Amino acid sequence: MSPRGAVNSTPPIDQYFKGALFLNTLRSVVDDDPRWWTLIHGFYQHFKYQNIMTEDVVQYFNQQNRDELDARLQ
């Protein structure tokens, strides 16, 4: 595994699967599809055109969902 922040010319394909699995897990934690789609839309609007880190994602969803999702997602 590369150190965080390392730039690879060919990133591993599993990064896309990990992102999809994370979103599906988060959707099941929210467990309310209309709220989920509102959260996802707000997330996109908040972060569009930015590079973000995992901590940004967790902080955003913790704030919007008023829950400590980082503890529930482990």
Gaussian input, Z-matrix of N, CA and C with variables (Angstrom, degrees):
# hf/3-21g

backbone

0 1
 N
 C     1     B1
 C     2     B2     1     A1
 N     3     B3     2     A2     1     D1
 C     4     B4     3     A3     2     D2
 C     5     B5     4     A4     3     D3
 N     6     B6     5     A5     4     D4
 C     7     B7     6     A6     5     D5
 C     8     B8     7     A7     6     D6
 N     9     B9     8     A8     7     D7
 C    10    B10     9     A9     8     D8
 C    11    B11    10    A10     9     D9
 N    12    B12    11    A11    10    D10
 C    13    B13    12    A12    11    D11
 C    14    B14    13    A13    12    D12
 N    15    B15    14    A14    13    D13
 C    16    B16    15    A15    14    D14
 C    17    B17    16    A16    15    D15
 N    18    B18    17    A17    16    D16
 C    19    B19    18    A18    17    D17
 C    20    B20    19    A19    18    D18
 N    21    B21    20    A20    19    D19
 C    22    B22    21    A21    20    D20
 C    23    B23    22    A22    21    D21
 N    24    B24    23    A23    22    D22
 C    25    B25    24    A24    23    D23
 C    26    B26    25    A25    24    D24
 N    27    B27    26    A26    25    D25
 C    28    B28    27    A27    26    D26
 C    29    B29    28    A28    27    D27
 N    30    B30    29    A29    28    D28
 C    31    B31    30    A30    29    D29
 C    32    B32    31    A31    30    D30
 N    33    B33    32    A32    31    D31
 C    34    B34    33    A33    32    D32
 C    35    B35    34    A34    33    D33
 N    36    B36    35    A35    34    D34
 C    37    B37    36    A36    35    D35
 C    38    B38    37    A37    36    D36
 N    39    B39    38    A38    37    D37
 C    40    B40    39    A39    38    D38
 C    41    B41    40    A40    39    D39
 N    42    B42    41    A41    40    D40
 C    43    B43    42    A42    41    D41
 C    44    B44    43    A43    42    D42
 N    45    B45    44    A44    43    D43
 C    46    B46    45    A45    44    D44
 C    47    B47    46    A46    45    D45
 N    48    B48    47    A47    46    D46
 C    49    B49    48    A48    47    D47
 C    50    B50    49    A49    48    D48
 N    51    B51    50    A50    49    D49
 C    52    B52    51    A51    50    D50
 C    53    B53    52    A52    51    D51
 N    54    B54    53    A53    52    D52
 C    55    B55    54    A54    53    D53
 C    56    B56    55    A55    54    D54
 N    57    B57    56    A56    55    D55
 C    58    B58    57    A57    56    D56
 C    59    B59    58    A58    57    D57
 N    60    B60    59    A59    58    D58
 C    61    B61    60    A60    59    D59
 C    62    B62    61    A61    60    D60
 N    63    B63    62    A62    61    D61
 C    64    B64    63    A63    62    D62
 C    65    B65    64    A64    63    D63
 N    66    B66    65    A65    64    D64
 C    67    B67    66    A66    65    D65
 C    68    B68    67    A67    66    D66
 N    69    B69    68    A68    67    D67
 C    70    B70    69    A69    68    D68
 C    71    B71    70    A70    69    D69
 N    72    B72    71    A71    70    D70
 C    73    B73    72    A72    71    D71
 C    74    B74    73    A73    72    D72
 N    75    B75    74    A74    73    D73
 C    76    B76    75    A75    74    D74
 C    77    B77    76    A76    75    D75
 N    78    B78    77    A77    76    D76
 C    79    B79    78    A78    77    D77
 C    80    B80    79    A79    78    D78
 N    81    B81    80    A80    79    D79
 C    82    B82    81    A81    80    D80
 C    83    B83    82    A82    81    D81
 N    84    B84    83    A83    82    D82
 C    85    B85    84    A84    83    D83
 C    86    B86    85    A85    84    D84
 N    87    B87    86    A86    85    D85
 C    88    B88    87    A87    86    D86
 C    89    B89    88    A88    87    D87
 N    90    B90    89    A89    88    D88
 C    91    B91    90    A90    89    D89
 C    92    B92    91    A91    90    D90
 N    93    B93    92    A92    91    D91
 C    94    B94    93    A93    92    D92
 C    95    B95    94    A94    93    D93
 N    96    B96    95    A95    94    D94
 C    97    B97    96    A96    95    D95
 C    98    B98    97    A97    96    D96
 N    99    B99    98    A98    97    D97
 C   100   B100    99    A99    98    D98
 C   101   B101   100   A100    99    D99
 N   102   B102   101   A101   100   D100
 C   103   B103   102   A102   101   D101
 C   104   B104   103   A103   102   D102
 N   105   B105   104   A104   103   D103
 C   106   B106   105   A105   104   D104
 C   107   B107   106   A106   105   D105
 N   108   B108   107   A107   106   D106
 C   109   B109   108   A108   107   D107
 C   110   B110   109   A109   108   D108
 N   111   B111   110   A110   109   D109
 C   112   B112   111   A111   110   D110
 C   113   B113   112   A112   111   D111
 N   114   B114   113   A113   112   D112
 C   115   B115   114   A114   113   D113
 C   116   B116   115   A115   114   D114
 N   117   B117   116   A116   115   D115
 C   118   B118   117   A117   116   D116
 C   119   B119   118   A118   117   D117
 N   120   B120   119   A119   118   D118
 C   121   B121   120   A120   119   D119
 C   122   B122   121   A121   120   D120
 N   123   B123   122   A122   121   D121
 C   124   B124   123   A123   122   D122
 C   125   B125   124   A124   123   D123
 N   126   B126   125   A125   124   D124
 C   127   B127   126   A126   125   D125
 C   128   B128   127   A127   126   D126
 N   129   B129   128   A128   127   D127
 C   130   B130   129   A129   128   D128
 C   131   B131   130   A130   129   D129
 N   132   B132   131   A131   130   D130
 C   133   B133   132   A132   131   D131
 C   134   B134   133   A133   132   D132
 N   135   B135   134   A134   133   D133
 C   136   B136   135   A135   134   D134
 C   137   B137   136   A136   135   D135
 N   138   B138   137   A137   136   D136
 C   139   B139   138   A138   137   D137
 C   140   B140   139   A139   138   D138
 N   141   B141   140   A140   139   D139
 C   142   B142   141   A141   140   D140
 C   143   B143   142   A142   141   D141
 N   144   B144   143   A143   142   D142
 C   145   B145   144   A144   143   D143
 C   146   B146   145   A145   144   D144
 N   147   B147   146   A146   145   D145
 C   148   B148   147   A147   146   D146
 C   149   B149   148   A148   147   D147
 N   150   B150   149   A149   148   D148
 C   151   B151   150   A150   149   D149
 C   152   B152   151   A151   150   D150
 N   153   B153   152   A152   151   D151
 C   154   B154   153   A153   152   D152
 C   155   B155   154   A154   153   D153
 N   156   B156   155   A155   154   D154
 C   157   B157   156   A156   155   D155
 C   158   B158   157   A157   156   D156
 N   159   B159   158   A158   157   D157
 C   160   B160   159   A159   158   D158
 C   161   B161   160   A160   159   D159
 N   162   B162   161   A161   160   D160
 C   163   B163   162   A162   161   D161
 C   164   B164   163   A163   162   D162
 N   165   B165   164   A164   163   D163
 C   166   B166   165   A165   164   D164
 C   167   B167   166   A166   165   D165
 N   168   B168   167   A167   166   D166
 C   169   B169   168   A168   167   D167
 C   170   B170   169   A169   168   D168
 N   171   B171   170   A170   169   D169
 C   172   B172   171   A171   170   D170
 C   173   B173   172   A172   171   D171
 N   174   B174   173   A173   172   D172
 C   175   B175   174   A174   173   D173
 C   176   B176   175   A175   174   D174
 N   177   B177   176   A176   175   D175
 C   178   B178   177   A177   176   D176
 C   179   B179   178   A178   177   D177
 N   180   B180   179   A179   178   D178
 C   181   B181   180   A180   179   D179
 C   182   B182   181   A181   180   D180
 N   183   B183   182   A182   181   D181
 C   184   B184   183   A183   182   D182
 C   185   B185   184   A184   183   D183
 N   186   B186   185   A185   184   D184
 C   187   B187   186   A186   185   D185
 C   188   B188   187   A187   186   D186
 N   189   B189   188   A188   187   D187
 C   190   B190   189   A189   188   D188
 C   191   B191   190   A190   189   D189
 N   192   B192   191   A191   190   D190
 C   193   B193   192   A192   191   D191
 C   194   B194   193   A193   192   D192
 N   195   B195   194   A194   193   D193
 C   196   B196   195   A195   194   D194
 C   197   B197   196   A196   195   D195
 N   198   B198   197   A197   196   D196
 C   199   B199   198   A198   197   D197
 C   200   B200   199   A199   198   D198
 N   201   B201   200   A200   199   D199
 C   202   B202   201   A201   200   D200
 C   203   B203   202   A202   201   D201
 N   204   B204   203   A203   202   D202
 C   205   B205   204   A204   203   D203
 C   206   B206   205   A205   204   D204
 N   207   B207   206   A206   205   D205
 C   208   B208   207   A207   206   D206
 C   209   B209   208   A208   207   D207
 N   210   B210   209   A209   208   D208
 C   211   B211   210   A210   209   D209
 C   212   B212   211   A211   210   D210
 N   213   B213   212   A212   211   D211
 C   214   B214   213   A213   212   D212
 C   215   B215   214   A214   213   D213
 N   216   B216   215   A215   214   D214
 C   217   B217   216   A216   215   D215
 C   218   B218   217   A217   216   D216
 N   219   B219   218   A218   217   D217
 C   220   B220   219   A219   218   D218
 C   221   B221   220   A220   219   D219

   B1=1.4434
   B2=1.5210
   B3=1.3091
   B4=1.4586
   B5=1.5191
   B6=1.3174
   B7=1.4574
   B8=1.5336
   B9=1.3210
   B10=1.4562
   B11=1.5171
   B12=1.3139
   B13=1.4467
   B14=1.5159
   B15=1.3154
   B16=1.4615
   B17=1.5271
   B18=1.2923
   B19=1.4568
   B20=1.5152
   B21=1.3125
   B22=1.4612
   B23=1.5190
   B24=1.3152
   B25=1.4606
   B26=1.5236
   B27=1.3201
   B28=1.4684
   B29=1.5238
   B30=1.3292
   B31=1.4751
   B32=1.5228
   B33=1.3225
   B34=1.4603
   B35=1.5262
   B36=1.3049
   B37=1.4581
   B38=1.5253
   B39=1.3314
   B40=1.4670
   B41=1.5232
   B42=1.3332
   B43=1.4683
   B44=1.5299
   B45=1.3142
   B46=1.4603
   B47=1.5252
   B48=1.3228
   B49=1.4602
   B50=1.5230
   B51=1.3198
   B52=1.4630
   B53=1.5214
   B54=1.3122
   B55=1.4683
   B56=1.5160
   B57=1.3187
   B58=1.4614
   B59=1.5206
   B60=1.3190
   B61=1.4646
   B62=1.5243
   B63=1.3208
   B64=1.4663
   B65=1.5308
   B66=1.3217
   B67=1.4645
   B68=1.5237
   B69=1.3223
   B70=1.4680
   B71=1.5285
   B72=1.3224
   B73=1.4628
   B74=1.5237
   B75=1.3118
   B76=1.4613
   B77=1.5249
   B78=1.3105
   B79=1.4696
   B80=1.5302
   B81=1.3248
   B82=1.4617
   B83=1.5257
   B84=1.3317
   B85=1.4580
   B86=1.5274
   B87=1.3215
   B88=1.4663
   B89=1.5278
   B90=1.3201
   B91=1.4672
   B92=1.5302
   B93=1.3234
   B94=1.4695
   B95=1.5295
   B96=1.3401
   B97=1.4661
   B98=1.5292
   B99=1.3335
   B100=1.4712
   B101=1.5440
   B102=1.3210
   B103=1.4759
   B104=1.5254
   B105=1.3335
   B106=1.4645
   B107=1.5219
   B108=1.3244
   B109=1.4633
   B110=1.5197
   B111=1.3289
   B112=1.4666
   B113=1.5295
   B114=1.3344
   B115=1.4655
   B116=1.5269
   B117=1.3124
   B118=1.4757
   B119=1.5308
   B120=1.3234
   B121=1.4646
   B122=1.5319
   B123=1.3212
   B124=1.4638
   B125=1.5159
   B126=1.3278
   B127=1.4541
   B128=1.5255
   B129=1.3178
   B130=1.4736
   B131=1.5244
   B132=1.3168
   B133=1.4605
   B134=1.5300
   B135=1.3103
   B136=1.4671
   B137=1.5320
   B138=1.3262
   B139=1.4641
   B140=1.5255
   B141=1.3316
   B142=1.4658
   B143=1.5261
   B144=1.3051
   B145=1.4664
   B146=1.5257
   B147=1.3308
   B148=1.4627
   B149=1.5263
   B150=1.3128
   B151=1.4527
   B152=1.5217
   B153=1.3206
   B154=1.4602
   B155=1.5205
   B156=1.3236
   B157=1.4540
   B158=1.5263
   B159=1.3162
   B160=1.4610
   B161=1.5221
   B162=1.3186
   B163=1.4622
   B164=1.5255
   B165=1.3306
   B166=1.4652
   B167=1.5200
   B168=1.3247
   B169=1.4629
   B170=1.5248
   B171=1.3185
   B172=1.4646
   B173=1.5250
   B174=1.3232
   B175=1.4640
   B176=1.5299
   B177=1.3209
   B178=1.4655
   B179=1.5296
   B180=1.3250
   B181=1.4656
   B182=1.5278
   B183=1.3317
   B184=1.4638
   B185=1.5260
   B186=1.3145
   B187=1.4671
   B188=1.5211
   B189=1.3134
   B190=1.4619
   B191=1.5214
   B192=1.3166
   B193=1.4500
   B194=1.5382
   B195=1.3407
   B196=1.4676
   B197=1.5325
   B198=1.3139
   B199=1.4550
   B200=1.5234
   B201=1.3065
   B202=1.4579
   B203=1.5239
   B204=1.3132
   B205=1.4610
   B206=1.5071
   B207=1.3369
   B208=1.4621
   B209=1.5158
   B210=1.3060
   B211=1.4664
   B212=1.5318
   B213=1.3321
   B214=1.4585
   B215=1.5184
   B216=1.3287
   B217=1.4637
   B218=1.5213
   B219=1.3148
   B220=1.4669
   B221=1.5028
   A1=109.04
   A2=116.66
   A3=121.81
   A4=110.69
   A5=116.83
   A6=118.97
   A7=110.14
   A8=115.59
   A9=120.66
   A10=109.64
   A11=115.85
   A12=121.17
   A13=114.08
   A14=117.88
   A15=120.84
   A16=109.13
   A17=116.48
   A18=121.42
   A19=108.60
   A20=115.46
   A21=121.08
   A22=109.07
   A23=116.54
   A24=119.31
   A25=111.15
   A26=117.17
   A27=120.98
   A28=108.01
   A29=116.70
   A30=118.94
   A31=111.04
   A32=116.81
   A33=119.68
   A34=110.88
   A35=117.11
   A36=122.55
   A37=111.81
   A38=117.34
   A39=118.82
   A40=113.07
   A41=118.66
   A42=119.63
   A43=110.74
   A44=118.33
   A45=121.25
   A46=110.68
   A47=116.73
   A48=120.30
   A49=110.82
   A50=116.89
   A51=120.66
   A52=110.46
   A53=117.06
   A54=120.57
   A55=111.37
   A56=116.86
   A57=120.88
   A58=111.07
   A59=117.44
   A60=120.77
   A61=111.35
   A62=116.44
   A63=120.35
   A64=110.28
   A65=117.22
   A66=120.04
   A67=111.66
   A68=117.25
   A69=119.57
   A70=111.91
   A71=116.43
   A72=119.95
   A73=110.40
   A74=116.17
   A75=120.73
   A76=111.09
   A77=117.02
   A78=120.97
   A79=110.72
   A80=117.43
   A81=119.36
   A82=111.38
   A83=118.26
   A84=121.43
   A85=110.29
   A86=117.29
   A87=121.14
   A88=109.33
   A89=117.32
   A90=123.94
   A91=114.10
   A92=115.97
   A93=121.80
   A94=105.83
   A95=116.55
   A96=119.84
   A97=114.71
   A98=120.39
   A99=117.19
   A100=112.07
   A101=117.17
   A102=120.51
   A103=110.33
   A104=116.96
   A105=121.00
   A106=111.14
   A107=117.11
   A108=119.88
   A109=111.63
   A110=117.03
   A111=120.48
   A112=109.89
   A113=116.74
   A114=120.78
   A115=111.89
   A116=116.43
   A117=120.09
   A118=110.97
   A119=116.90
   A120=120.18
   A121=109.83
   A122=116.86
   A123=120.36
   A124=112.34
   A125=116.46
   A126=121.67
   A127=110.61
   A128=115.44
   A129=119.66
   A130=110.59
   A131=116.94
   A132=120.32
   A133=111.79
   A134=116.36
   A135=121.06
   A136=112.08
   A137=116.64
   A138=120.64
   A139=115.02
   A140=119.43
   A141=118.79
   A142=110.97
   A143=114.11
   A144=124.25
   A145=112.87
   A146=117.84
   A147=121.18
   A148=110.15
   A149=114.91
   A150=120.56
   A151=106.12
   A152=116.74
   A153=119.94
   A154=110.15
   A155=115.27
   A156=122.56
   A157=108.66
   A158=115.82
   A159=121.62
   A160=110.92
   A161=117.37
   A162=121.64
   A163=111.68
   A164=117.56
   A165=121.26
   A166=110.95
   A167=115.76
   A168=121.58
   A169=109.94
   A170=116.29
   A171=120.93
   A172=110.08
   A173=117.10
   A174=120.47
   A175=110.96
   A176=117.26
   A177=120.76
   A178=110.82
   A179=116.53
   A180=119.25
   A181=111.97
   A182=118.42
   A183=120.26
   A184=109.98
   A185=115.56
   A186=120.30
   A187=111.67
   A188=117.61
   A189=121.33
   A190=112.60
   A191=116.64
   A192=121.19
   A193=111.72
   A194=116.03
   A195=121.77
   A196=111.07
   A197=114.75
   A198=121.30
   A199=107.91
   A200=116.45
   A201=121.07
   A202=108.47
   A203=116.28
   A204=120.93
   A205=112.44
   A206=117.82
   A207=118.43
   A208=111.21
   A209=118.64
   A210=120.97
   A211=111.02
   A212=118.08
   A213=121.66
   A214=111.79
   A215=118.47
   A216=121.36
   A217=113.34
   A218=118.58
   A219=120.15
   A220=111.39
   D1=135.60
   D2=179.19
   D3=-75.92
   D4=150.11
   D5=175.84
   D6=-65.08
   D7=151.08
   D8=-178.96
   D9=-58.60
   D10=135.07
   D11=179.45
   D12=91.10
   D13=-7.97
   D14=179.20
   D15=-70.55
   D16=141.11
   D17=179.93
   D18=-100.99
   D19=126.23
   D20=179.11
   D21=-111.87
   D22=141.02
   D23=178.37
   D24=-72.49
   D25=-29.01
   D26=175.83
   D27=-131.29
   D28=97.63
   D29=-177.86
   D30=-67.47
   D31=152.15
   D32=178.62
   D33=-66.68
   D34=143.40
   D35=-176.39
   D36=-66.61
   D37=-25.59
   D38=-176.19
   D39=-67.14
   D40=-13.72
   D41=178.06
   D42=-61.71
   D43=-32.99
   D44=179.15
   D45=-72.95
   D46=-39.70
   D47=177.51
   D48=-65.95
   D49=-39.89
   D50=178.97
   D51=-63.03
   D52=-41.08
   D53=178.21
   D54=-64.07
   D55=-42.82
   D56=179.10
   D57=-65.62
   D58=-41.92
   D59=178.07
   D60=-64.88
   D61=-39.54
   D62=177.60
   D63=-61.34
   D64=-46.89
   D65=-179.42
   D66=-64.05
   D67=-40.46
   D68=177.74
   D69=-65.32
   D70=-38.33
   D71=176.72
   D72=-64.75
   D73=-45.30
   D74=179.20
   D75=-62.07
   D76=-40.21
   D77=177.68
   D78=-61.37
   D79=-40.31
   D80=179.13
   D81=-70.20
   D82=-29.82
   D83=176.85
   D84=-69.75
   D85=-41.94
   D86=178.41
   D87=-66.23
   D88=-42.00
   D89=172.65
   D90=55.01
   D91=39.79
   D92=178.33
   D93=-158.12
   D94=97.24
   D95=-171.86
   D96=-58.23
   D97=-45.34
   D98=177.53
   D99=-59.03
   D100=-41.36
   D101=177.51
   D102=-66.69
   D103=-40.06
   D104=178.96
   D105=-57.41
   D106=-48.42
   D107=-177.60
   D108=-66.87
   D109=-32.38
   D110=174.40
   D111=-66.29
   D112=-43.21
   D113=178.19
   D114=-62.30
   D115=-44.77
   D116=-179.46
   D117=-63.77
   D118=-42.38
   D119=178.29
   D120=-63.03
   D121=-45.66
   D122=178.43
   D123=-62.81
   D124=-38.33
   D125=177.57
   D126=-60.61
   D127=-46.91
   D128=178.92
   D129=-61.02
   D130=-47.17
   D131=-178.47
   D132=-63.13
   D133=-36.86
   D134=-178.27
   D135=-69.63
   D136=-39.46
   D137=-172.37
   D138=-108.37
   D139=2.30
   D140=-175.50
   D141=-58.02
   D142=142.76
   D143=179.60
   D144=67.87
   D145=23.83
   D146=179.26
   D147=-126.46
   D148=153.45
   D149=166.98
   D150=-92.49
   D151=132.77
   D152=-177.64
   D153=-130.93
   D154=163.95
   D155=179.02
   D156=-111.54
   D157=167.29
   D158=178.76
   D159=-54.03
   D160=-41.48
   D161=-178.82
   D162=-60.99
   D163=-33.62
   D164=177.17
   D165=-64.58
   D166=-41.56
   D167=179.90
   D168=-64.65
   D169=-48.89
   D170=-178.68
   D171=-62.33
   D172=-45.03
   D173=-179.74
   D174=-61.72
   D175=-43.05
   D176=179.73
   D177=-60.54
   D178=-50.27
   D179=-177.34
   D180=-70.34
   D181=-32.47
   D182=173.99
   D183=-61.31
   D184=-45.50
   D185=-178.66
   D186=-66.63
   D187=-44.78
   D188=-176.62
   D189=-73.18
   D190=-33.56
   D191=-176.15
   D192=-94.53
   D193=-6.14
   D194=-178.14
   D195=51.76
   D196=47.45
   D197=-176.61
   D198=-150.14
   D199=156.49
   D200=176.21
   D201=-91.67
   D202=80.83
   D203=-176.56
   D204=-68.54
   D205=-28.42
   D206=-178.79
   D207=-61.30
   D208=-34.32
   D209=176.92
   D210=-73.90
   D211=-34.59
   D212=-177.43
   D213=-77.94
   D214=-22.09
   D215=-176.89
   D216=-89.26
   D217=-2.68
   D218=-177.96
   D219=-84.39

